[in-house]
Amino acid sequence: MPLIQISMASGRTPDQKKALLAAITDATHRAIGAPVESIRVWIHEFDPTEYMAGGELLADRRARRAAADTSDAPAGGDAP
């Protein structure tokens, strides 16, 4: 019985998490032939303020990227 834990920062929708769990289940079934009924997959979510990579909190990285995305938007707020 394969047991698979996914660790990721919180912030995804329930539909995104369901799709990820289904995709991992399917990939495991195809890769090793385990019966789908025997595959266990779960998500462990953590707060982005509690994870650092490369000396930068994930929350800070997300904020920086969001600010860069909005500064690239055309005037008037209309996206291309």
Backbone as ProteinMPNN parsed JSONL, in Angstrom:
{"seq_chain_A": "MPLIQISMASGRTPDQKKALLAAITDATHRAIGAPVESIRVWIHEFDPTEYMAGGELLADRRARRAAADTSDAPAGGDAP", "coords_chain_A": {"N_chain_A": [[0.842, -1.169, 0.0], [0.971, 1.955, -1.114], [1.987, 4.951, 0.465], [1.685, 8.316, 0.315], [2.833, 11.486, 0.945], [2.219, 14.874, 0.469], [3.797, 17.875, 0.829], [3.049, 21.231, 1.057], [2.704, 24.783, 0.635], [-0.047, 26.547, 2.031], [-2.969, 27.804, 0.322], [-4.055, 26.964, -2.035], [-6.993, 26.113, -3.94], [-9.845, 24.062, -2.99], [-10.601, 22.524, -5.243], [-8.222, 22.521, -6.775], [-6.528, 21.099, -5.063], [-7.868, 18.642, -4.95], [-7.592, 17.836, -7.626], [-4.804, 17.551, -7.752], [-4.371, 15.472, -5.873], [-5.776, 13.4, -7.159], [-4.292, 13.188, -9.538], [-1.766, 12.376, -8.585], [-2.451, 9.941, -7.431], [-3.278, 8.525, -9.74], [-0.872, 8.59, -11.24], [0.799, 7.086, -9.582], [-0.483, 4.606, -9.63], [-0.159, 3.967, -12.381], [2.642, 3.94, -12.589], [3.671, 1.989, -10.784], [1.845, 0.0, -10.698], [0.138, -0.387, -8.555], [-2.953, -1.181, -6.997], [-5.596, 1.138, -7.335], [-7.299, 1.409, -5.164], [-5.662, 0.847, -3.033], [-3.913, 2.906, -2.707], [-2.742, 5.626, -0.876], [-2.947, 9.024, -0.42], [-2.085, 12.167, 0.835], [-2.322, 15.606, 1.801], [-0.169, 17.807, 3.363], [-0.405, 20.889, 4.614], [1.299, 23.986, 5.007], [1.851, 27.139, 6.613], [2.706, 29.956, 4.655], [4.319, 31.781, 5.956], [5.917, 30.308, 7.507], [7.907, 28.997, 6.212], [10.99, 28.909, 4.641], [13.07, 29.53, 1.886], [16.126, 29.686, 0.297], [16.843, 31.831, 1.907], [14.635, 33.472, 2.007], [11.37, 34.158, 3.08], [8.533, 32.289, 2.102], [6.084, 33.629, 2.009], [6.93, 36.289, 1.701], [8.182, 36.114, -0.781], [6.0, 35.458, -2.42], [4.501, 37.826, -2.117], [6.246, 39.707, -3.239], [6.349, 38.806, -5.893], [3.652, 39.121, -6.604], [3.415, 41.891, -6.459], [5.151, 42.611, -8.504], [3.798, 41.523, -10.671], [1.49, 43.128, -10.757], [2.612, 45.572, -11.324], [3.384, 45.24, -13.898], [1.072, 45.281, -15.308], [-1.088, 46.746, -17.786], [-1.956, 50.266, -17.983], [-4.986, 51.345, -16.474], [-5.852, 48.91, -15.707], [-6.607, 46.842, -17.375], [-6.019, 43.667, -18.459], [-3.89, 42.127, -20.893]], "CA_chain_A": [[0.0, 0.0, 0.0], [1.765, 3.183, -1.17], [1.585, 6.09, 1.285], [2.353, 9.462, -0.296], [2.511, 12.761, 1.578], [2.609, 16.067, -0.273], [3.918, 19.059, 1.678], [3.008, 22.447, 0.251], [2.155, 25.958, 1.298], [-1.487, 26.735, 1.875], [-3.344, 28.827, -0.644], [-4.725, 26.376, -3.204], [-8.427, 25.877, -3.78], [-10.186, 22.647, -2.838], [-10.568, 21.859, -6.553], [-6.82, 22.303, -7.143], [-6.002, 20.015, -4.227], [-8.496, 17.398, -5.403], [-6.955, 17.47, -8.893], [-3.455, 17.083, -7.44], [-4.483, 14.154, -5.244], [-6.181, 12.441, -8.192], [-3.177, 13.002, -10.471], [-0.735, 11.585, -7.908], [-2.994, 8.584, -7.335], [-3.211, 7.928, -11.076], [0.537, 8.391, -11.607], [1.311, 5.972, -8.779], [-1.083, 3.391, -10.199], [0.479, 3.67, -13.67], [4.083, 3.718, -12.443], [4.05, 0.766, -10.062], [0.789, -1.0, -10.808], [-0.625, -0.573, -7.316], [-4.388, -0.957, -7.165], [-5.999, 2.481, -6.91], [-7.917, 1.308, -3.841], [-4.645, 0.701, -1.989], [-3.038, 4.085, -2.706], [-3.117, 6.666, 0.084], [-2.261, 10.287, -0.698], [-2.63, 13.26, 1.621], [-1.619, 16.886, 1.708], [0.179, 18.533, 4.584], [-0.233, 22.293, 4.256], [1.956, 24.829, 5.997], [1.68, 28.569, 6.413], [3.835, 30.514, 3.91], [5.205, 32.54, 6.847], [6.685, 29.335, 8.283], [8.778, 28.252, 5.297], [11.987, 29.762, 4.019], [13.945, 28.911, 0.888], [17.085, 30.657, -0.215], [16.893, 32.991, 2.78], [13.451, 34.315, 1.834], [10.099, 33.529, 3.43], [7.654, 32.069, 0.961], [5.092, 34.711, 2.003], [7.576, 37.471, 1.126], [8.39, 35.845, -2.208], [4.695, 35.593, -3.073], [4.136, 39.248, -2.132], [7.116, 40.375, -4.213], [5.901, 38.421, -7.238], [2.346, 39.744, -6.85], [3.659, 43.31, -6.724], [5.753, 42.702, -9.84], [2.742, 41.232, -11.646], [0.593, 44.277, -10.891], [3.329, 46.693, -11.937], [3.49, 44.939, -15.327], [-0.253, 45.391, -15.932], [-1.297, 47.996, -18.511], [-2.72, 51.305, -17.296], [-6.42, 51.122, -16.553], [-6.144, 47.618, -15.119], [-7.014, 45.83, -18.352], [-4.967, 42.705, -18.799], [-3.895, 41.804, -22.331]], "C_chain_A": [[0.894, 1.242, 0.0], [1.143, 4.284, -0.306], [2.374, 7.296, 0.797], [1.88, 10.734, 0.393], [3.058, 13.891, 0.724], [2.663, 17.213, 0.727], [3.944, 20.274, 0.773], [2.393, 23.576, 1.06], [0.659, 26.043, 1.052], [-1.749, 27.817, 0.834], [-4.002, 28.281, -1.892], [-6.199, 26.151, -2.901], [-8.678, 24.391, -3.541], [-10.157, 21.894, -4.173], [-9.142, 21.589, -7.016], [-6.228, 21.148, -6.349], [-6.592, 18.67, -4.641], [-7.852, 16.915, -6.696], [-5.547, 16.933, -8.66], [-3.492, 15.684, -6.836], [-4.848, 13.081, -6.264], [-5.033, 12.152, -9.152], [-2.068, 12.15, -9.854], [-1.192, 10.138, -7.763], [-2.868, 7.867, -8.672], [-1.768, 7.637, -11.485], [1.149, 7.22, -10.845], [0.79, 4.644, -9.314], [-0.374, 2.997, -11.496], [1.951, 3.293, -13.511], [4.423, 2.382, -11.801], [2.969, -0.3, -10.063], [0.006, -1.26, -9.54], [-2.106, -0.363, -7.589], [-4.767, 0.421, -6.605], [-6.554, 2.455, -5.488], [-6.891, 1.243, -2.712], [-3.764, 1.939, -1.834], [-3.597, 5.136, -1.755], [-2.278, 7.906, -0.206], [-2.903, 11.36, 0.169], [-1.734, 14.475, 1.489], [-1.393, 17.429, 3.11], [0.437, 19.974, 4.153], [0.462, 23.038, 5.388], [1.745, 26.285, 5.621], [2.903, 29.126, 5.681], [4.779, 31.359, 4.767], [6.099, 31.617, 7.665], [7.627, 28.512, 7.42], [9.717, 29.234, 4.615], [12.815, 28.942, 3.04], [14.868, 29.995, 0.355], [17.133, 31.933, 0.609], [15.693, 33.91, 2.683], [12.201, 33.531, 2.238], [9.243, 33.385, 2.184], [6.601, 33.171, 0.873], [5.674, 35.979, 1.387], [7.797, 37.303, -0.375], [7.082, 36.007, -2.976], [4.286, 37.063, -3.181], [4.96, 40.009, -3.163], [6.669, 40.061, -5.633], [4.557, 39.052, -7.583], [2.511, 41.221, -7.17], [4.258, 43.5, -8.108], [4.711, 42.453, -10.915], [1.827, 42.428, -11.843], [1.299, 45.46, -11.521], [3.507, 46.48, -13.434], [2.162, 45.111, -16.055], [-0.386, 46.72, -16.658], [-2.116, 48.984, -17.689], [-4.208, 51.037, -17.481], [-6.832, 49.76, -16.028], [-6.583, 46.549, -16.095], [-5.838, 44.934, -18.675], [-5.031, 42.398, -20.281], [-4.614, 40.518, -22.63]], "O_chain_A": [[1.514, 1.549, 1.018], [-0.065, 4.514, -0.344], [3.604, 7.298, 0.86], [0.685, 11.03, 0.424], [4.216, 13.866, 0.307], [1.672, 17.491, 1.402], [4.747, 20.355, -0.157], [1.667, 23.355, 2.029], [0.167, 25.655, -0.007], [-0.879, 28.626, 0.512], [-4.466, 29.053, -2.731], [-6.595, 26.016, -1.743], [-7.829, 23.556, -3.852], [-9.73, 20.74, -4.218], [-8.874, 20.535, -7.592], [-5.508, 20.315, -6.899], [-5.879, 17.667, -4.676], [-7.593, 15.722, -6.852], [-5.14, 15.964, -9.3], [-2.727, 14.81, -7.243], [-4.296, 11.981, -6.238], [-4.821, 11.003, -9.538], [-1.495, 11.295, -10.53], [-0.401, 9.214, -7.952], [-2.403, 6.728, -8.727], [-1.474, 6.566, -12.015], [1.93, 6.452, -11.405], [1.54, 3.675, -9.433], [-0.029, 1.832, -11.688], [2.448, 2.421, -14.224], [5.364, 1.712, -12.226], [3.151, -1.378, -9.498], [-0.718, -2.252, -9.453], [-2.475, 0.543, -8.337], [-4.308, 0.812, -5.532], [-6.309, 3.371, -4.703], [-7.212, 1.549, -1.563], [-2.949, 2.003, -0.913], [-4.774, 5.489, -1.821], [-1.049, 7.843, -0.234], [-4.129, 11.456, 0.234], [-0.563, 14.383, 1.122], [-2.312, 17.496, 3.927], [1.383, 20.248, 3.415], [0.242, 22.758, 6.567], [1.494, 26.616, 4.462], [4.032, 28.8, 6.048], [5.91, 31.628, 4.361], [6.943, 32.085, 8.43], [8.094, 27.452, 7.839], [9.29, 30.257, 4.08], [13.208, 27.811, 3.328], [14.425, 31.09, 0.006], [17.431, 33.003, 0.078], [15.721, 35.018, 3.219], [11.995, 32.398, 1.803], [9.236, 34.26, 1.318], [6.258, 33.605, -0.227], [4.99, 36.67, 0.633], [7.617, 38.247, -1.144], [7.052, 36.613, -4.047], [3.784, 37.495, -4.219], [4.431, 40.859, -3.88], [6.617, 40.952, -6.481], [4.34, 39.471, -8.72], [1.83, 41.748, -8.05], [3.908, 44.448, -8.81], [4.733, 43.102, -11.962], [1.426, 42.72, -12.97], [0.661, 46.275, -12.187], [3.755, 47.437, -14.167], [2.124, 45.09, -17.285], [0.151, 47.727, -16.196], [-2.876, 48.588, -16.805], [-4.631, 50.554, -18.531], [-8.023, 49.474, -15.912], [-6.905, 45.438, -15.674], [-4.787, 45.401, -19.114], [-6.113, 42.408, -20.868], [-4.702, 40.115, -23.79]]}, "name": "protein", "num_of_chains": 1, "seq": "MPLIQISMASGRTPDQKKALLAAITDATHRAIGAPVESIRVWIHEFDPTEYMAGGELLADRRARRAAADTSDAPAGGDAP"}
